[in-house]
Structure formats: C-alpha cells, structure tokens
Amino acid sequence: MQPAPEKMVKELVSQGLVTELQAALAAKIPMADDITVEADSGGHTDNRPLPCLLPSIIALRDEMSAKI
C-alpha cells in the first residue's frame, strides 16, 4: 500500500530497466491497493478465526494508507 522503495527504483533506473519518468511515477503509485486475508481454512493455519484478526488487519490497512 506504499510506493516501491526509492533505493529499489534508483537501482532499476541505473540498470536501464525503467526510465526517469517511470521512476517519478512509481514514487506516487502504491505497489498494492488491497489486502487479502484468509481465516482458518481447515488445518494449515493457526486456528485464529477471522473475527479476531479483522480489527488488526483493518488497523494495519489504515496505518499503511495514512503514510501515502
């Protein structure tokens, strides 16, 4: 939910993999705009039901979005 790290983008520019314009745009666009969450799905998780996790996930989303 944040743009790519500046160091990473500079490295891509130095390697010629992205242009300066693309790098400038990358600083304004988050790498992701959604969070996908899976609650207990039958054995391979830690048995934490979604209602317990959802408030923490929403808080993290809000915190990350506020940094943009």
C-alpha positions, -999 to +999 in steps of 0.1 A: +000+000+000+030+022-004+052+030-034+082+009-042+113+017-020+133+046-035+165+026-034+150-002-055+136+023-081+170+040-083+187+007-089+162-001-117+169+033-133+207+027-131+202-007-148+182+009-176+151-012-167+129+018-160+131+054-172+133+085-151+097+093-159+086+058-148+107+062-116+090+095-109+056+079-114+065+049-093+070+073-063+033+082-065+017+048-070+014+021-043+026-013-052-006-028-038-040-014-030-057-045-014-050-069+013-062-105+010-069-123+043-076-160+048-091-172+081-087-208+093-093-229+063-092-264+076-059-272+092-029-253+078-034-221+097-031-214+134-068-217+141-074-179+145-108-171+133-113-140+111-134-120+136-103-120+159-079-109+131-101-085+112-097-055+136-059-058+134-059-061+097-082-031+093-059-011+116-028-021+096-045-011+064-055+023+078-020+029+091-003+020+058-028+041+038-022+071+060+015+071+052+009+077+015 
